[in-house]
Amino acid sequence: MPRGVLHALELANEDLQKWCGGLSDAELNSRPAGLPPVAFHLRHIARSLDRLLTYAEDRALSPEQVAALKGEMEIGATRAELFAELESALEESAKRVLELAKANLEERRVVGKKALPTTVAACWCMSRIIRNDTWDKRSQRLRLF
């Protein structure tokens, strides 16, 4: 199972570099028709992976993770900052997935404030969904919502 998650992380990095890597700082932060900027989506991918893996590791979110969640919509980030955070998150996620591969995948976990029941394996599946929900193959565009 970790092989599929690791592959999804690699593909996410490739897709995001290909389709967003050439965007300017202004394009990354623009909000056409009031929609969330691409910068939000890049941060959300990176930070959601961190949160989901934290839950899979049977830990609560730290105050820093909660603050980072609340700051995902901030504007003004540079391309270099966004992609550095994304690449770091993908690399760290791969290391964490390899560690989690040693766990019982059916072990119970909870996710979020409501402590929704799940398993280690389900947290992995959610991290794959993040990758799959970012790129719309039909329209050949990054999904903005």
C-alpha positions in Angstrom: 0.0 0.0 0.0 2.7 2.6 0.7 4.0 2.2 -2.9 0.7 3.6 -4.2 0.7 6.5 -1.8 4.4 7.3 -2.6 3.6 7.2 -6.3 0.7 9.6 -5.8 2.9 12.0 -4.0 5.5 11.9 -6.9 2.7 12.4 -9.4 1.3 15.3 -7.5 4.7 17.0 -7.5 5.1 16.4 -11.2 1.6 17.7 -12.1 1.9 20.8 -9.9 5.3 21.7 -11.2 4.1 21.2 -14.8 0.9 23.1 -14.5 1.6 25.7 -11.8 5.4 26.0 -11.9 5.5 28.6 -14.6 2.9 30.9 -12.9 4.0 34.3 -11.7 3.6 35.5 -8.1 0.7 37.6 -9.3 -1.0 34.7 -11.1 -0.5 32.4 -8.1 -2.2 35.0 -5.8 -5.0 36.3 -8.1 -8.6 35.6 -7.3 -10.5 35.5 -10.6 -14.3 35.9 -9.9 -13.5 35.8 -6.2 -12.3 32.2 -6.3 -9.5 31.0 -4.0 -6.1 31.6 -5.5 -3.8 28.8 -6.8 -1.5 29.8 -3.8 -4.3 28.6 -1.4 -4.5 25.2 -3.2 -0.8 24.7 -3.1 -0.7 25.5 0.6 -3.8 23.3 1.2 -2.2 20.3 -0.5 1.0 20.6 1.6 -0.7 21.3 4.9 -3.6 18.7 4.4 -1.0 16.0 3.9 0.7 17.0 7.1 -2.6 17.0 9.0 -3.8 13.7 7.6 -0.5 12.0 8.4 -0.6 13.4 11.9 -4.0 11.8 12.4 -2.7 8.5 10.9 0.2 8.7 13.5 -2.5 8.9 16.2 -1.6 12.4 17.2 -3.6 15.6 17.6 -2.9 18.6 15.6 -0.4 21.0 17.1 -1.1 24.7 17.6 1.3 25.4 14.8 -0.7 23.1 12.4 -4.0 24.8 13.4 -2.4 28.2 12.8 -1.1 27.1 9.4 -4.6 25.8 8.5 -6.1 29.2 9.3 -3.4 30.9 7.2 -3.9 28.9 4.0 -5.9 31.8 2.3 -3.3 34.5 3.0 -2.2 36.3 -0.1 1.2 37.6 -1.1 3.2 34.4 -1.2 5.9 34.1 -3.7 6.3 31.2 -6.1 9.6 30.3 -4.4 7.9 30.2 -1.0 4.9 28.1 -2.2 6.9 25.5 -4.0 9.5 25.2 -1.2 6.7 24.5 1.2 5.1 22.0 -1.2 8.3 20.2 -2.0 9.2 20.0 1.7 5.8 18.7 2.6 5.9 16.0 -0.2 9.3 14.8 0.9 8.4 14.7 4.6 5.1 13.0 3.7 7.0 10.2 1.9 9.2 9.6 4.9 6.2 9.5 7.2 4.3 7.1 4.9 7.3 4.7 5.0 7.2 4.8 8.8 3.4 4.2 8.8 3.9 1.2 6.6 5.2 -0.6 9.7 1.8 0.0 11.5 -1.3 -2.1 11.4 -3.3 -0.5 8.6 -6.6 -1.4 10.2 -5.7 0.3 13.5 -8.4 2.8 14.6 -7.7 6.5 14.3 -9.8 9.7 14.5 -9.8 12.7 12.3 -10.6 16.3 13.0 -12.4 18.2 15.8 -15.3 15.8 15.6 -13.0 12.8 16.0 -14.5 11.0 13.1 -13.6 7.3 13.2 -11.2 6.0 10.6 -8.1 3.8 10.2 -4.5 4.3 9.2 -5.3 2.9 5.7 -8.2 5.4 5.3 -5.9 8.3 6.1 -3.6 7.0 3.4 -6.5 6.9 1.0 -7.4 10.4 1.9 -3.9 11.6 1.1 -4.3 10.0 -2.4 -7.6 11.8 -2.9 -5.8 15.1 -2.3 -3.6 14.3 -5.3 -6.5 13.2 -7.4 -8.7 16.1 -6.6 -6.2 18.7 -7.6 -6.2 18.0 -11.3 -9.3 17.8 -13.5 -8.3 15.5 -16.4 -11.4 16.4 -18.5 -10.9 20.2 -18.4 -7.1 19.9 -18.1 -7.1 22.5 -15.3 -6.3 22.7 -11.7 -9.5 22.5 -9.7 -10.2 25.7 -7.9 -13.0 24.4 -5.6 
